[in-house]
Amino acid sequence: MAQFGHLTFPAFARAFSEAMPNGARLQPYRLAAVKHDIPVGLALATMDAKSGQAELRSLMVAKSHRREGMGRALLHEIETRLKDAGARAVSVQFSDRLPGGSAFAALLVSAGWTAPEPERIRILGRVGRTGDVFRDREGLVQRALRDGLSITSWRDHGGDPRSLILREIEARKAPDWTQIGLLDDTVDPDFSMVLTDRAGKVVGWVICQFHAGVRRWGFPVGWIHEEHQKRGWLLVAYALGAHRIEQFQGPDAIAVFESSSGLPMMWRVLEHRFAPYADHVDRLLASEKHL
């Protein structure tokens, strides 16, 4: 994999070079293109062995060999291999700031994928700047607590937050996308949170992942029941998450907050309230294809 590392992101090059643990649900698929013994193309994908859902993680062709149909050939071949392995569908997410993103979107559509649509918004910045976002953080937190909100870190929960979240999803009390990152080994129990109401009923959760390679904390999922969305409870959870990271890791620690199109109110909050203080803002476009 080392000789193909320049054809994908460093994080993917490391991840796909490592052996997957026995029993891992995500199975990696690597497909390389070589011309005259020179690596010129690479496609990376994963498949959930249980659900049959696959994800295209990376597709790149060396600049010197673009416009030769190699990207289309790699895409077709990785689709075929995933289908032969039992995948029922394959999806992809990519940034709207990706160089060559328009050409990649056109390639997907021409290959029978759905037209890419905004699926997630992503805000990256130093946690110390969230003090500018939440100038009345303490007042905001205290109002939510008086209103009945309780926020507990996974480490202090005393139960099994993963199983709890999966039960809520299986009971259709929460959409499937709210488990993004749930099963990864990168989940940080200190900054992942469970939200409950006055009666002790689970009303939402926040998943936080620590990416050691880049020393970054990501919040891929923050979700709360629809009946509580207008109360600002999820915003309080994000404020506390950022504050805790600042306390333990310092104000220059980097955090990434995300929201799905399934939570339009939170999307607007990130876009209008967080974005002015962020170092980087982008939107993840999503496309899929049934195999």
C-alpha atoms as an extended CHARMM CRD file, in Angstrom:
* protein
*
       291  EXT
         1         1  MET       CA              0.0000000000        0.0000000000        0.0000000000  PROA      1               0.0000000000
         2         2  ALA       CA              2.9200000000        2.3250000000        0.6580000000  PROA      2               0.0000000000
         3         3  GLN       CA              3.6830000000        2.8260000000       -3.0400000000  PROA      3               0.0000000000
         4         4  PHE       CA              0.0690000000        3.9610000000       -3.6050000000  PROA      4               0.0000000000
         5         5  GLY       CA             -0.0870000000        6.3230000000       -0.6240000000  PROA      5               0.0000000000
         6         6  HSD       CA              0.1870000000        9.4270000000       -2.7910000000  PROA      6               0.0000000000
         7         7  LEU       CA             -3.0760000000        8.4510000000       -4.4960000000  PROA      7               0.0000000000
         8         8  THR       CA             -5.2730000000        8.9360000000       -1.4350000000  PROA      8               0.0000000000
         9         9  PHE       CA             -5.4930000000       10.8830000000        1.7950000000  PROA      9               0.0000000000
        10        10  PRO       CA             -2.8140000000       10.1300000000        4.4140000000  PROA      10              0.0000000000
        11        11  ALA       CA             -5.4140000000        8.9210000000        6.9300000000  PROA      11              0.0000000000
        12        12  PHE       CA             -6.8350000000        6.4620000000        4.3940000000  PROA      12              0.0000000000
        13        13  ALA       CA             -3.3600000000        5.2890000000        3.3980000000  PROA      13              0.0000000000
        14        14  ARG       CA             -2.6460000000        4.4000000000        7.0310000000  PROA      14              0.0000000000
        15        15  ALA       CA             -6.0310000000        2.8340000000        7.6990000000  PROA      15              0.0000000000
        16        16  PHE       CA             -6.0180000000        0.6440000000        4.6110000000  PROA      16              0.0000000000
        17        17  SER       CA             -2.4470000000       -0.4760000000        5.2750000000  PROA      17              0.0000000000
        18        18  GLU       CA             -3.3710000000       -1.9160000000        8.6690000000  PROA      18              0.0000000000
        19        19  ALA       CA             -4.7500000000       -5.4220000000        9.1250000000  PROA      19              0.0000000000
        20        20  MET       CA             -8.3840000000       -5.4960000000       10.2130000000  PROA      20              0.0000000000
        21        21  PRO       CA             -9.0280000000       -7.2200000000       13.5650000000  PROA      21              0.0000000000
        22        22  ASN       CA            -10.7090000000      -10.6090000000       13.5380000000  PROA      22              0.0000000000
        23        23  GLY       CA            -14.4820000000      -10.2950000000       13.5100000000  PROA      23              0.0000000000
        24        24  ALA       CA            -14.4570000000       -6.6830000000       12.3180000000  PROA      24              0.0000000000
        25        25  ARG       CA            -17.7140000000       -5.6890000000       10.6480000000  PROA      25              0.0000000000
        26        26  LEU       CA            -16.0600000000       -3.3420000000        8.1530000000  PROA      26              0.0000000000
        27        27  GLN       CA            -14.1430000000       -5.2060000000        5.4820000000  PROA      27              0.0000000000
        28        28  PRO       CA            -11.6600000000       -3.2020000000        3.3610000000  PROA      28              0.0000000000
        29        29  TYR       CA            -11.4090000000       -3.3970000000       -0.4220000000  PROA      29              0.0000000000
        30        30  ARG       CA             -8.4060000000       -2.0120000000       -2.3020000000  PROA      30              0.0000000000
        31        31  LEU       CA             -8.1170000000       -1.7730000000       -6.0590000000  PROA      31              0.0000000000
        32        32  ALA       CA             -4.9960000000       -0.4140000000       -7.7420000000  PROA      32              0.0000000000
        33        33  ALA       CA             -4.2200000000        0.5200000000      -11.3430000000  PROA      33              0.0000000000
        34        34  VAL       CA             -0.6350000000        0.0980000000      -12.5540000000  PROA      34              0.0000000000
        35        35  LYS       CA              0.8030000000        1.1600000000      -15.9080000000  PROA      35              0.0000000000
        36        36  HSD       CA              4.3290000000        0.1590000000      -16.9000000000  PROA      36              0.0000000000
        37        37  ASP       CA              4.9430000000       -0.8170000000      -13.2490000000  PROA      37              0.0000000000
        38        38  ILE       CA              3.9660000000        2.6860000000      -12.0980000000  PROA      38              0.0000000000
        39        39  PRO       CA              0.9950000000        3.1620000000       -9.6920000000  PROA      39              0.0000000000
        40        40  VAL       CA             -1.4680000000        5.4380000000      -11.4840000000  PROA      40              0.0000000000
        41        41  GLY       CA             -4.8420000000        4.8430000000       -9.8300000000  PROA      41              0.0000000000
        42        42  LEU       CA             -6.4020000000        3.6820000000       -6.5660000000  PROA      42              0.0000000000
        43        43  ALA       CA             -9.9140000000        2.9220000000       -5.3140000000  PROA      43              0.0000000000
        44        44  LEU       CA            -10.6620000000        2.2140000000       -1.6440000000  PROA      44              0.0000000000
        45        45  ALA       CA            -13.9320000000        0.9840000000       -0.1970000000  PROA      45              0.0000000000
        46        46  THR       CA            -15.3570000000       -0.7100000000        2.8660000000  PROA      46              0.0000000000
        47        47  MET       CA            -18.3260000000       -3.0040000000        3.3190000000  PROA      47              0.0000000000
        48        48  ASP       CA            -20.3340000000       -3.7260000000        6.4380000000  PROA      48              0.0000000000
        49        49  ALA       CA            -20.4420000000       -7.5190000000        6.4590000000  PROA      49              0.0000000000
        50        50  LYS       CA            -23.6900000000       -7.5580000000        8.4280000000  PROA      50              0.0000000000
        51        51  SER       CA            -25.8050000000       -5.0190000000        6.5610000000  PROA      51              0.0000000000
        52        52  GLY       CA            -24.3120000000       -5.3610000000        3.0910000000  PROA      52              0.0000000000
        53        53  GLN       CA            -23.8450000000       -1.5890000000        2.9130000000  PROA      53              0.0000000000
        54        54  ALA       CA            -20.6300000000       -0.4840000000        1.2170000000  PROA      54              0.0000000000
        55        55  GLU       CA            -18.9170000000        2.8840000000        1.0990000000  PROA      55              0.0000000000
        56        56  LEU       CA            -16.5170000000        4.2080000000       -1.4970000000  PROA      56              0.0000000000
        57        57  ARG       CA            -13.8480000000        5.9420000000        0.5800000000  PROA      57              0.0000000000
        58        58  SER       CA            -11.4600000000        7.1860000000       -2.0780000000  PROA      58              0.0000000000
        59        59  LEU       CA            -11.0250000000        7.1900000000       -5.8490000000  PROA      59              0.0000000000
        60        60  MET       CA             -8.0460000000        8.9030000000       -7.4210000000  PROA      60              0.0000000000
        61        61  VAL       CA             -6.0870000000        8.8160000000      -10.6680000000  PROA      61              0.0000000000
        62        62  ALA       CA             -2.6480000000       10.3570000000      -11.1160000000  PROA      62              0.0000000000
        63        63  LYS       CA             -2.8310000000       13.7120000000      -12.9300000000  PROA      63              0.0000000000
        64        64  SER       CA             -0.6580000000       12.4010000000      -15.7540000000  PROA      64              0.0000000000
        65        65  HSD       CA             -3.1950000000        9.6780000000      -16.5500000000  PROA      65              0.0000000000
        66        66  ARG       CA             -6.5150000000       11.4660000000      -16.2500000000  PROA      66              0.0000000000
        67        67  ARG       CA             -8.9880000000       11.7010000000      -19.1380000000  PROA      67              0.0000000000
        68        68  GLU       CA             -8.0590000000        8.1620000000      -20.1780000000  PROA      68              0.0000000000
        69        69  GLY       CA            -11.1460000000        6.4760000000      -18.7110000000  PROA      69              0.0000000000
        70        70  MET       CA             -9.1760000000        5.0250000000      -15.8240000000  PROA      70              0.0000000000
        71        71  GLY       CA            -11.4050000000        6.5580000000      -13.1340000000  PROA      71              0.0000000000
        72        72  ARG       CA            -14.5080000000        5.0740000000      -14.7420000000  PROA      72              0.0000000000
        73        73  ALA       CA            -12.8070000000        1.6820000000      -15.0370000000  PROA      73              0.0000000000
        74        74  LEU       CA            -11.7360000000        1.7080000000      -11.3790000000  PROA      74              0.0000000000
        75        75  LEU       CA            -15.2190000000        2.7220000000      -10.2690000000  PROA      75              0.0000000000
        76        76  HSD       CA            -16.8610000000       -0.0390000000      -12.3130000000  PROA      76              0.0000000000
        77        77  GLU       CA            -14.4490000000       -2.6720000000      -11.0390000000  PROA      77              0.0000000000
        78        78  ILE       CA            -14.7780000000       -1.7310000000       -7.3640000000  PROA      78              0.0000000000
        79        79  GLU       CA            -18.5800000000       -1.8070000000       -7.7440000000  PROA      79              0.0000000000
        80        80  THR       CA            -18.3470000000       -5.2830000000       -9.2780000000  PROA      80              0.0000000000
        81        81  ARG       CA            -16.1240000000       -6.6060000000       -6.5080000000  PROA      81              0.0000000000
        82        82  LEU       CA            -18.3630000000       -5.1890000000       -3.8050000000  PROA      82              0.0000000000
        83        83  LYS       CA            -21.4370000000       -6.7080000000       -5.4320000000  PROA      83              0.0000000000
        84        84  ASP       CA            -19.7160000000      -10.0920000000       -5.7400000000  PROA      84              0.0000000000
        85        85  ALA       CA            -18.8600000000       -9.8550000000       -2.0320000000  PROA      85              0.0000000000
        86        86  GLY       CA            -22.5320000000       -9.4030000000       -1.1440000000  PROA      86              0.0000000000
        87        87  ALA       CA            -22.9640000000       -5.6240000000       -1.0640000000  PROA      87              0.0000000000
        88        88  ARG       CA            -26.4800000000       -4.4570000000       -1.8760000000  PROA      88              0.0000000000
        89        89  ALA       CA            -25.6700000000       -0.7600000000       -2.1890000000  PROA      89              0.0000000000
        90        90  VAL       CA            -22.6680000000        1.5270000000       -2.1850000000  PROA      90              0.0000000000
        91        91  SER       CA            -22.5070000000        5.1620000000       -1.0970000000  PROA      91              0.0000000000
        92        92  VAL       CA            -19.9660000000        7.9570000000       -1.0630000000  PROA      92              0.0000000000
        93        93  GLN       CA            -19.5430000000       11.3010000000        0.6850000000  PROA      93              0.0000000000
        94        94  PHE       CA            -17.1780000000       14.0190000000       -0.4770000000  PROA      94              0.0000000000
        95        95  SER       CA            -16.5590000000       17.6440000000        0.3370000000  PROA      95              0.0000000000
        96        96  ASP       CA            -18.0000000000       20.4120000000       -1.7820000000  PROA      96              0.0000000000
        97        97  ARG       CA            -14.4670000000       21.8980000000       -1.5950000000  PROA      97              0.0000000000
        98        98  LEU       CA            -12.8300000000       18.7970000000       -3.0670000000  PROA      98              0.0000000000
        99        99  PRO       CA            -10.5440000000       19.7410000000       -5.9820000000  PROA      99              0.0000000000
       100       100  GLY       CA            -12.0980000000       18.2370000000       -9.0880000000  PROA      100             0.0000000000
       101       101  GLY       CA            -15.3550000000       17.6660000000       -7.2260000000  PROA      101             0.0000000000
       102       102  SER       CA            -17.5120000000       18.6650000000      -10.2090000000  PROA      102             0.0000000000
       103       103  ALA       CA            -15.7710000000       16.1220000000      -12.4450000000  PROA      103             0.0000000000
       104       104  PHE       CA            -16.1480000000       13.4230000000       -9.7870000000  PROA      104             0.0000000000
       105       105  ALA       CA            -19.8610000000       14.1980000000       -9.4090000000  PROA      105             0.0000000000
       106       106  ALA       CA            -20.2970000000       13.9560000000      -13.1860000000  PROA      106             0.0000000000
       107       107  LEU       CA            -18.5050000000       10.5960000000      -13.2060000000  PROA      107             0.0000000000
       108       108  LEU       CA            -20.8270000000        9.2270000000      -10.5220000000  PROA      108             0.0000000000
       109       109  VAL       CA            -23.9780000000       10.3440000000      -12.3180000000  PROA      109             0.0000000000
       110       110  SER       CA            -22.7820000000        8.9160000000      -15.6370000000  PROA      110             0.0000000000
       111       111  ALA       CA            -22.1240000000        5.5940000000      -13.8620000000  PROA      111             0.0000000000
       112       112  GLY       CA            -25.6830000000        5.3780000000      -12.5570000000  PROA      112             0.0000000000
       113       113  TRP       CA            -25.2150000000        6.9140000000       -9.0990000000  PROA      113             0.0000000000
       114       114  THR       CA            -27.6830000000        9.4300000000       -7.7020000000  PROA      114             0.0000000000
       115       115  ALA       CA            -26.9110000000       13.1090000000       -8.1990000000  PROA      115             0.0000000000
       116       116  PRO       CA            -24.7980000000       14.2470000000       -5.2050000000  PROA      116             0.0000000000
       117       117  GLU       CA            -26.8260000000       16.2390000000       -2.6660000000  PROA      117             0.0000000000
       118       118  PRO       CA            -25.7440000000       18.0860000000        0.5080000000  PROA      118             0.0000000000
       119       119  GLU       CA            -25.9640000000       15.5610000000        3.3420000000  PROA      119             0.0000000000
       120       120  ARG       CA            -23.8250000000       17.0100000000        6.1360000000  PROA      120             0.0000000000
       121       121  ILE       CA            -22.2860000000       20.3060000000        7.1710000000  PROA      121             0.0000000000
       122       122  ARG       CA            -18.8760000000       20.2530000000        8.8410000000  PROA      122             0.0000000000
       123       123  ILE       CA            -17.3280000000       22.9810000000       10.9930000000  PROA      123             0.0000000000
       124       124  LEU       CA            -13.6710000000       22.7520000000       12.0740000000  PROA      124             0.0000000000
       125       125  GLY       CA            -11.9170000000       25.0040000000       14.5450000000  PROA      125             0.0000000000
       126       126  ARG       CA            -10.1670000000       25.4580000000       17.8820000000  PROA      126             0.0000000000
       127       127  VAL       CA            -12.3490000000       24.6890000000       20.8960000000  PROA      127             0.0000000000
       128       128  GLY       CA            -11.2120000000       27.9220000000       22.5400000000  PROA      128             0.0000000000
       129       129  ARG       CA            -13.2130000000       29.8470000000       19.9270000000  PROA      129             0.0000000000
       130       130  THR       CA            -16.4880000000       28.2860000000       21.0800000000  PROA      130             0.0000000000
       131       131  GLY       CA            -16.4230000000       30.8330000000       23.8970000000  PROA      131             0.0000000000
       132       132  ASP       CA            -17.2060000000       33.3980000000       21.1790000000  PROA      132             0.0000000000
       133       133  VAL       CA            -20.0630000000       31.2280000000       19.9150000000  PROA      133             0.0000000000
       134       134  PHE       CA            -21.5390000000       30.6520000000       23.3730000000  PROA      134             0.0000000000
       135       135  ARG       CA            -21.0100000000       33.9520000000       25.1640000000  PROA      135             0.0000000000
       136       136  ASP       CA            -23.6270000000       32.9710000000       27.7560000000  PROA      136             0.0000000000
       137       137  ARG       CA            -22.6400000000       29.2990000000       27.9140000000  PROA      137             0.0000000000
       138       138  GLU       CA            -23.1690000000       28.9540000000       31.6570000000  PROA      138             0.0000000000
       139       139  GLY       CA            -26.5860000000       30.5840000000       31.5300000000  PROA      139             0.0000000000
       140       140  LEU       CA            -27.5670000000       28.4020000000       28.5830000000  PROA      140             0.0000000000
       141       141  VAL       CA            -26.4990000000       25.2720000000       30.4390000000  PROA      141             0.0000000000
       142       142  GLN       CA            -28.2400000000       26.2170000000       33.6720000000  PROA      142             0.0000000000
       143       143  ARG       CA            -31.5260000000       26.9510000000       31.8980000000  PROA      143             0.0000000000
       144       144  ALA       CA            -31.4210000000       23.5500000000       30.2170000000  PROA      144             0.0000000000
       145       145  LEU       CA            -30.6620000000       21.7990000000       33.5040000000  PROA      145             0.0000000000
       146       146  ARG       CA            -33.5660000000       23.5670000000       35.2190000000  PROA      146             0.0000000000
       147       147  ASP       CA            -35.7210000000       22.4970000000       32.2910000000  PROA      147             0.0000000000
       148       148  GLY       CA            -34.9330000000       18.8550000000       33.0720000000  PROA      148             0.0000000000
       149       149  LEU       CA            -31.9770000000       18.0420000000       30.8370000000  PROA      149             0.0000000000
       150       150  SER       CA            -29.2380000000       15.7280000000       32.1240000000  PROA      150             0.0000000000
       151       151  ILE       CA            -26.0080000000       15.1570000000       30.2040000000  PROA      151             0.0000000000
       152       152  THR       CA            -23.7620000000       12.2310000000       31.1060000000  PROA      152             0.0000000000
       153       153  SER       CA            -20.4730000000       11.2390000000       29.4880000000  PROA      153             0.0000000000
       154       154  TRP       CA            -20.2150000000        7.6620000000       28.2870000000  PROA      154             0.0000000000
       155       155  ARG       CA            -17.4540000000        7.0280000000       30.8040000000  PROA      155             0.0000000000
       156       156  ASP       CA            -19.6890000000        8.1150000000       33.6950000000  PROA      156             0.0000000000
       157       157  HSD       CA            -22.8700000000        6.5550000000       32.3620000000  PROA      157             0.0000000000
       158       158  GLY       CA            -22.5230000000        3.2870000000       34.2690000000  PROA      158             0.0000000000
       159       159  GLY       CA            -24.1860000000        1.2680000000       31.5190000000  PROA      159             0.0000000000
       160       160  ASP       CA            -23.5200000000        0.4240000000       27.8840000000  PROA      160             0.0000000000
       161       161  PRO       CA            -24.2770000000        3.5360000000       25.7880000000  PROA      161             0.0000000000
       162       162  ARG       CA            -23.6600000000        1.7010000000       22.5060000000  PROA      162             0.0000000000
       163       163  SER       CA            -26.3040000000       -0.9230000000       23.2440000000  PROA      163             0.0000000000
       164       164  LEU       CA            -28.6600000000        1.7490000000       24.5300000000  PROA      164             0.0000000000
       165       165  ILE       CA            -28.3600000000        3.7560000000       21.3010000000  PROA      165             0.0000000000
       166       166  LEU       CA            -28.7610000000        0.6850000000       19.1040000000  PROA      166             0.0000000000
       167       167  ARG       CA            -31.9330000000       -0.2870000000       20.9980000000  PROA      167             0.0000000000
       168       168  GLU       CA            -33.3840000000        3.1730000000       20.4110000000  PROA      168             0.0000000000
       169       169  ILE       CA            -32.5990000000        2.9270000000       16.6980000000  PROA      169             0.0000000000
       170       170  GLU       CA            -33.9210000000       -0.6420000000       16.3810000000  PROA      170             0.0000000000
       171       171  ALA       CA            -37.1370000000        0.5030000000       18.0830000000  PROA      171             0.0000000000
       172       172  ARG       CA            -37.3790000000        3.2320000000       15.3910000000  PROA      172             0.0000000000
       173       173  LYS       CA            -37.1550000000        5.9790000000       17.9870000000  PROA      173             0.0000000000
       174       174  ALA       CA            -34.1800000000        7.4140000000       16.1050000000  PROA      174             0.0000000000
       175       175  PRO       CA            -33.0810000000        7.3080000000       12.4380000000  PROA      175             0.0000000000
       176       176  ASP       CA            -30.3030000000        4.9780000000       11.2530000000  PROA      176             0.0000000000
       177       177  TRP       CA            -27.8440000000        7.7930000000       10.5430000000  PROA      177             0.0000000000
       178       178  THR       CA            -27.6360000000        8.6020000000       14.2680000000  PROA      178             0.0000000000
       179       179  GLN       CA            -25.2950000000        5.6490000000       14.7530000000  PROA      179             0.0000000000
       180       180  ILE       CA            -22.5470000000        7.0840000000       12.5090000000  PROA      180             0.0000000000
       181       181  GLY       CA            -19.2330000000        6.3220000000       14.1720000000  PROA      181             0.0000000000
       182       182  LEU       CA            -20.9180000000        4.3570000000       16.9580000000  PROA      182             0.0000000000
       183       183  LEU       CA            -19.0900000000        1.0890000000       16.3640000000  PROA      183             0.0000000000
       184       184  ASP       CA            -15.6670000000        2.5650000000       15.6210000000  PROA      184             0.0000000000
       185       185  ASP       CA            -12.7950000000        2.0620000000       18.0420000000  PROA      185             0.0000000000
       186       186  THR       CA            -12.1620000000        5.8240000000       17.9130000000  PROA      186             0.0000000000
       187       187  VAL       CA            -15.1780000000        6.7400000000       20.0850000000  PROA      187             0.0000000000
       188       188  ASP       CA            -13.9970000000        8.9150000000       22.9830000000  PROA      188             0.0000000000
       189       189  PRO       CA            -15.9690000000        8.0290000000       26.1420000000  PROA      189             0.0000000000
       190       190  ASP       CA            -15.0140000000       11.2810000000       27.9000000000  PROA      190             0.0000000000
       191       191  PHE       CA            -16.6400000000       13.5610000000       25.3370000000  PROA      191             0.0000000000
       192       192  SER       CA            -19.4190000000       11.3340000000       23.9550000000  PROA      192             0.0000000000
       193       193  MET       CA            -22.6710000000       12.0410000000       25.8120000000  PROA      193             0.0000000000
       194       194  VAL       CA            -26.1000000000       10.6280000000       26.5950000000  PROA      194             0.0000000000
       195       195  LEU       CA            -28.9610000000       13.1150000000       27.0190000000  PROA      195             0.0000000000
       196       196  THR       CA            -31.9120000000       12.2980000000       29.2840000000  PROA      196             0.0000000000
       197       197  ASP       CA            -35.0110000000       14.2070000000       30.4380000000  PROA      197             0.0000000000
       198       198  ARG       CA            -36.3400000000       14.7740000000       33.9400000000  PROA      198             0.0000000000
       199       199  ALA       CA            -37.9000000000       11.3050000000       34.0030000000  PROA      199             0.0000000000
       200       200  GLY       CA            -34.5850000000        9.6630000000       33.0510000000  PROA      200             0.0000000000
       201       201  LYS       CA            -35.7570000000        8.8560000000       29.5250000000  PROA      201             0.0000000000
       202       202  VAL       CA            -33.0940000000        8.9190000000       26.8140000000  PROA      202             0.0000000000
       203       203  VAL       CA            -33.8750000000       11.7910000000       24.4570000000  PROA      203             0.0000000000
       204       204  GLY       CA            -30.6340000000       12.0580000000       22.4870000000  PROA      204             0.0000000000
       205       205  TRP       CA            -26.9080000000       11.4840000000       22.2940000000  PROA      205             0.0000000000
       206       206  VAL       CA            -23.6470000000       12.9030000000       21.0110000000  PROA      206             0.0000000000
       207       207  ILE       CA            -20.9140000000       10.7200000000       19.5560000000  PROA      207             0.0000000000
       208       208  CYS       CA            -17.3490000000       12.0260000000       19.7530000000  PROA      208             0.0000000000
       209       209  GLN       CA            -14.3790000000       10.3830000000       18.0380000000  PROA      209             0.0000000000
       210       210  PHE       CA            -10.7020000000       11.0190000000       18.6800000000  PROA      210             0.0000000000
       211       211  HSD       CA             -8.5380000000       10.7740000000       15.5570000000  PROA      211             0.0000000000
       212       212  ALA       CA             -5.0780000000       10.2150000000       16.9690000000  PROA      212             0.0000000000
       213       213  GLY       CA             -3.2070000000       10.6240000000       13.6640000000  PROA      213             0.0000000000
       214       214  VAL       CA             -4.2540000000       14.2760000000       13.3800000000  PROA      214             0.0000000000
       215       215  ARG       CA             -5.0640000000       14.8400000000       17.0860000000  PROA      215             0.0000000000
       216       216  ARG       CA             -8.5770000000       15.9670000000       16.3310000000  PROA      216             0.0000000000
       217       217  TRP       CA            -11.9040000000       15.4090000000       18.0690000000  PROA      217             0.0000000000
       218       218  GLY       CA            -14.8410000000       14.8870000000       15.7480000000  PROA      218             0.0000000000
       219       219  PHE       CA            -18.5450000000       15.0410000000       16.5610000000  PROA      219             0.0000000000
       220       220  PRO       CA            -20.0970000000       13.1580000000       13.6150000000  PROA      220             0.0000000000
       221       221  VAL       CA            -23.4680000000       12.7990000000       15.3520000000  PROA      221             0.0000000000
       222       222  GLY       CA            -25.4630000000       14.9610000000       17.6750000000  PROA      222             0.0000000000
       223       223  TRP       CA            -29.1380000000       14.0500000000       17.8010000000  PROA      223             0.0000000000
       224       224  ILE       CA            -32.1800000000       14.7030000000       19.9450000000  PROA      224             0.0000000000
       225       225  HSD       CA            -35.8540000000       13.7270000000       19.7200000000  PROA      225             0.0000000000
       226       226  GLU       CA            -37.9230000000       16.0870000000       17.5960000000  PROA      226             0.0000000000
       227       227  GLU       CA            -40.0180000000       17.2380000000       20.5660000000  PROA      227             0.0000000000
       228       228  HSD       CA            -36.8990000000       18.6900000000       22.2090000000  PROA      228             0.0000000000
       229       229  GLN       CA            -35.1470000000       20.1640000000       19.1630000000  PROA      229             0.0000000000
       230       230  LYS       CA            -36.5180000000       23.6740000000       19.6800000000  PROA      230             0.0000000000
       231       231  ARG       CA            -35.4010000000       23.7480000000       23.3230000000  PROA      231             0.0000000000
       232       232  GLY       CA            -31.7350000000       24.1140000000       22.4170000000  PROA      232             0.0000000000
       233       233  TRP       CA            -30.6780000000       21.0150000000       24.3520000000  PROA      233             0.0000000000
       234       234  LEU       CA            -28.4710000000       19.6720000000       21.5920000000  PROA      234             0.0000000000
       235       235  LEU       CA            -26.7340000000       23.0320000000       21.3530000000  PROA      235             0.0000000000
       236       236  VAL       CA            -26.0660000000       22.8120000000       25.0970000000  PROA      236             0.0000000000
       237       237  ALA       CA            -24.5180000000       19.3560000000       24.6340000000  PROA      237             0.0000000000
       238       238  TYR       CA            -22.1900000000       20.6730000000       21.9290000000  PROA      238             0.0000000000
       239       239  ALA       CA            -21.2590000000       23.6240000000       24.1450000000  PROA      239             0.0000000000
       240       240  LEU       CA            -20.4060000000       21.2890000000       27.0200000000  PROA      240             0.0000000000
       241       241  GLY       CA            -18.4790000000       18.9180000000       24.7490000000  PROA      241             0.0000000000
       242       242  ALA       CA            -16.2950000000       21.7350000000       23.4390000000  PROA      242             0.0000000000
       243       243  HSD       CA            -15.8080000000       23.1410000000       26.9500000000  PROA      243             0.0000000000
       244       244  ARG       CA            -14.7190000000       19.7630000000       28.3260000000  PROA      244             0.0000000000
       245       245  ILE       CA            -12.1930000000       19.2930000000       25.5240000000  PROA      245             0.0000000000
       246       246  GLU       CA            -10.8470000000       22.7780000000       26.2470000000  PROA      246             0.0000000000
       247       247  GLN       CA            -10.5380000000       21.9310000000       29.9610000000  PROA      247             0.0000000000
       248       248  PHE       CA             -8.6840000000       18.6550000000       29.3820000000  PROA      248             0.0000000000
       249       249  GLN       CA             -6.7590000000       19.3890000000       26.1550000000  PROA      249             0.0000000000
       250       250  GLY       CA             -6.3780000000       23.1450000000       26.0310000000  PROA      250             0.0000000000
       251       251  PRO       CA             -7.9790000000       25.9200000000       23.9330000000  PROA      251             0.0000000000
       252       252  ASP       CA             -5.9870000000       25.0750000000       20.7870000000  PROA      252             0.0000000000
       253       253  ALA       CA             -7.3860000000       21.5440000000       20.5480000000  PROA      253             0.0000000000
       254       254  ILE       CA             -9.1830000000       21.0400000000       17.2300000000  PROA      254             0.0000000000
       255       255  ALA       CA            -12.7860000000       19.8610000000       17.0810000000  PROA      255             0.0000000000
       256       256  VAL       CA            -15.0430000000       19.1130000000       14.1350000000  PROA      256             0.0000000000
       257       257  PHE       CA            -18.8030000000       19.5230000000       14.5770000000  PROA      257             0.0000000000
       258       258  GLU       CA            -21.1890000000       18.0250000000       12.0460000000  PROA      258             0.0000000000
       259       259  SER       CA            -24.9130000000       17.9630000000       11.4570000000  PROA      259             0.0000000000
       260       260  SER       CA            -27.0460000000       15.9580000000        9.0620000000  PROA      260             0.0000000000
       261       261  SER       CA            -29.6970000000       17.2640000000        6.7030000000  PROA      261             0.0000000000
       262       262  GLY       CA            -32.0300000000       15.2580000000        8.9570000000  PROA      262             0.0000000000
       263       263  LEU       CA            -31.6140000000       17.9940000000       11.5880000000  PROA      263             0.0000000000
       264       264  PRO       CA            -32.2030000000       21.2040000000        9.5980000000  PROA      264             0.0000000000
       265       265  MET       CA            -32.4040000000       23.3730000000       12.7170000000  PROA      265             0.0000000000
       266       266  MET       CA            -28.9760000000       22.2260000000       13.9440000000  PROA      266             0.0000000000
       267       267  TRP       CA            -27.6080000000       22.6430000000       10.4110000000  PROA      267             0.0000000000
       268       268  ARG       CA            -28.6840000000       26.3000000000       10.4740000000  PROA      268             0.0000000000
       269       269  VAL       CA            -27.1170000000       26.8080000000       13.9120000000  PROA      269             0.0000000000
       270       270  LEU       CA            -23.7530000000       25.4680000000       12.7120000000  PROA      270             0.0000000000
       271       271  GLU       CA            -23.9620000000       27.4520000000        9.5020000000  PROA      271             0.0000000000
       272       272  HSD       CA            -24.9050000000       30.7930000000       11.0390000000  PROA      272             0.0000000000
       273       273  ARG       CA            -23.5670000000       30.6280000000       14.5870000000  PROA      273             0.0000000000
       274       274  PHE       CA            -20.4720000000       28.4020000000       14.4280000000  PROA      274             0.0000000000
       275       275  ALA       CA            -19.1860000000       29.1010000000       10.9170000000  PROA      275             0.0000000000
       276       276  PRO       CA            -18.0920000000       32.7460000000       11.5110000000  PROA      276             0.0000000000
       277       277  TYR       CA            -15.5720000000       31.5140000000       14.1160000000  PROA      277             0.0000000000
       278       278  ALA       CA            -14.4190000000       28.3780000000       12.2970000000  PROA      278             0.0000000000
       279       279  ASP       CA            -11.1230000000       27.6980000000       10.5640000000  PROA      279             0.0000000000
       280       280  HSD       CA            -12.7920000000       25.5510000000        7.9270000000  PROA      280             0.0000000000
       281       281  VAL       CA            -16.3750000000       25.0140000000        6.7600000000  PROA      281             0.0000000000
       282       282  ASP       CA            -17.5910000000       22.6040000000        4.1160000000  PROA      282             0.0000000000
       283       283  ARG       CA            -20.5690000000       20.4990000000        3.1710000000  PROA      283             0.0000000000
       284       284  LEU       CA            -20.4400000000       16.7840000000        2.4880000000  PROA      284             0.0000000000
       285       285  LEU       CA            -22.2620000000       15.7310000000       -0.6570000000  PROA      285             0.0000000000
       286       286  ALA       CA            -23.7500000000       12.2390000000       -0.7230000000  PROA      286             0.0000000000
       287       287  SER       CA            -24.4520000000        9.8830000000       -3.5980000000  PROA      287             0.0000000000
       288       288  GLU       CA            -25.3620000000        6.2030000000       -3.7810000000  PROA      288             0.0000000000
       289       289  LYS       CA            -26.0040000000        3.3320000000       -6.1230000000  PROA      289             0.0000000000
       290       290  HSD       CA            -27.9340000000        0.0930000000       -5.6880000000  PROA      290             0.0000000000
       291       291  LEU       CA            -25.8970000000       -2.8710000000       -6.8770000000  PROA      291             0.0000000000
